[in-house]
Amino acid sequence: MLPEKKIQLLSMVDILEPLSEEEIAELIERIPSTHLEKGQIFYTPEDRNEALFMLKNGRVRIYKVAPDGWEFTLAVMEAGTMFGEMALTAQRLRESYAEAMESTDVCILKNEDLERLVRENPEVGLRMIRVLSERLRLCETRLEDIGTKDVPARLASLVLQLAESEGIMTREGPMIPTRYTQRQLATMIGSSRESVTRAFAKLRKAGAVELRHRHVYVKDIEALERAIK
């Protein structure tokens, strides 16, 4: 990858936006970059090293596996954000797996690299606090949904979150560009693929969503919001 392209991609990482091109170029010299292929697992429960991953492009799924083999997706990380196992940021990947969902490039910061970055650029620390606070809010919402709502309501809430975070506006309304399988969606709301299939049928009947070529289209946001209540 050309140096200019590396700088451009890294400058789009949320916590690094306050940095100049010169500062990002210097950071690139200090931290390694790794390319991952689709389906590659690059973090497992056996890993114990503290590291913060900055996602330059691609997408990563963070998930846990129950003793019976059932998977629960904790988060899907989009390009331009960070995640990892690091006491300094209260980030935790313990007992989790990290899997590239598509061709992905990540930079890896060690604890000392992050400490130096925050000391030299306090705005980076403030950005990190905002990112982690928003991530905590979304996590609390998902946990509340799983504990108190039925599967159609959980699915409706997830669809709204995905439409907000990655949705593309079309003539027919917001469309989620990622082709999530129903199994993947099930792992994100603590359900089974069969239950998600039935939940989609219920949401389609209510006129809230439509499925075409594994893309989810939000047809009626108000109907989707009513399904959550």
N, C-alpha and C positions, 0 to 999 in steps of 0.2 A: 504494500500500500504506500502511495506517495506521501512524503512528510506533510504536504499541504492538506491532503485528505485526512490524515490522522489528526491534525490540529482542528480541522473543521468538525470532525465527529466528536472529539473530546470536548470542544467548546460548547456542544449542545447538551452535555451532561448537566443536569439541573444544578448540582451544587458547585459546578465550576464556572457558571456564567459570569461571576464577578472578575474572573481572571482575564488578563490581556493575552494576545496571541503569543507574545514573548514568554510569559509565565507558563502558558500551556506547553509551549515547545520545550521549555526547561523541564517541566514535569514529565513529558514523554521520554526524555533522556534518562530519568531516574526510575521509572516504573515499567515493568514488563507488560507486553500485550500478548494475548493468546487468542488464536482462532479456534472456534468450535464448530463441528458439523452438527446437523440436525440429529437429535436423539442422543447426543453425547452427554453422559453424566460426568460432571467435573467436580462435584462435591458430594460426599457421602457421610453417613454418621460416623465413619471411622476417622474422618479428617478432624484434626484438633488444632490446626494452625489458625491463628487470627489473621484474617485478611478481609479487605473491603473490595468488592468487585464493582467496577464502573462499566456499565453496559454501553458501549459505543454504538453498536447496531445489532439488530436481531431481537430475540425475545427469549426469556428464561422462565422455566416453571420451577417453583420451590414447592416440594411436597414431602409428606411423611407416609410411611407404610406401616399399617397395623400388623400385629402378629398373624392375622389370617390372610394377609396379602392385600387387603383393601387399601387403596390410596386416597389421601385427602390433600388436595391442592391448597397450599397456604396462600400463594400469591403467584401471579404472572407478571414478571418484570418486563417493562417495555424499554426500548432503546432510550438512552438519555437519563437513566437514573442509576441508583447504587443499591447494593445489598451486600450482606456478608455476615461474618462472625467476628465481632469486635466489641470488647467491653467499653471502649471509648464512646461508641455511638449507641450502646444498648442493643445493637444488632445481634440476632441469634439465628444460627443455622443448626444448632445442636440437634442430633437425631433426624436431620432432614437431608433430602437430596436436592441437587440443583441440576436441571437438565435443559440443554439448549433445544428450543422448540423449532428453530430454523438455523440457517447459517448465521453465526454470531461471533462478534469480536468483543473481548473484555480486557480492561486493564486491571491489574491487581496491586492494591496498595497495602503495604504492611503497616502495622500500628505506628511505627516511628515516622513513616512517610505522611500519614494522616495528621499526626500531632504537629509536625513541622508545617504542613500546609495550613492548618487552622491558626497556628501561632503567627505565621507570616501574612495570612489573609483572614482576619476575623469575620468578614462577610461570608466566607465559605462555611464557617461554623454556624452562622445564623441561618443560612440556606438549609443546612443539614437539619437543624432543629425543626424548621417548617416542614420539610419533607417527611421526617419521622413522625411528627405530630399528625399530619394528614394520613399517613399510613396506619397509625394507631387508631385513628377514627374509623377508617374503613374496616380494619380488623374487628373492632368492637361491634360495628354494624353487622358484619357477617356472623359473628358469634351469637349476637342477639337474634338474628334471623333463624339460625339453625336451632336455637333453643326454644323459640316461641312461635314459629310460623310453619305452615304446611309447605309442601314442595312447590306448588305453583307460586306461592307468595315469595319463597326464597329465589326461585328462578326469575320471577319478575324483577326483584330487587337487583339480582346479578346483571340482568340484561340492561337495566337502567345504568348501573355502574359502568359496564363495558361501553355502552353508547356514549356516556359522558367522557370516558377516558380515551377511547380510540375511535369513536364513531365518525363516519363520513356522511355529510348531508347529501342526499339524493333528491330527485323530484318526488320520490315516494316517502321521504322522511329519512331519519337516521338509519344508517346501515353499519353493522359491525363487520369490518373488513376481514378479520381473522376467521378462518374456517374452523371453528371449534367443533370437535366431535361431541356427540351427546354424552359419551363416556367422560370426556374432559370436563364438560360442564357439570356433570354429576359429582366429580371429585371436588369441584369448587363450592358446592352447596351441601355437601354431606349427604348425598342421596345415591340412588342407583340409576343406571342408564334407562331401565324400564320406567322408573318413576318420572324421569325427565321427559321421556317420550310422551307420557300421559299428560304431564304438566304443559308441554308445548301445545298439545291438542286443545287443552282447556283455554290457553291464552289465545290461540288462533281463533277459536270459536267466539271468544269475547271481542275479537277484532283488534287485539293489542299488538300482535306480532305476525310475521309471515316468514316462512323458511323457504329459501330458494338457493339451490346449489350450495348448501351448507352455510349460506350467509343468513344472518338474522336481520330482518328489517323491522324497525319499530313503526308500526302503522298508526298507533294511537297512544300517545304518552299518557293521557289521562286515564285510559282504560288500564294501562300497565300500572299506574300509580294506585288505582282502585284495587287491583289484584293483590297489592302488597298489604293493604289494610286488613 
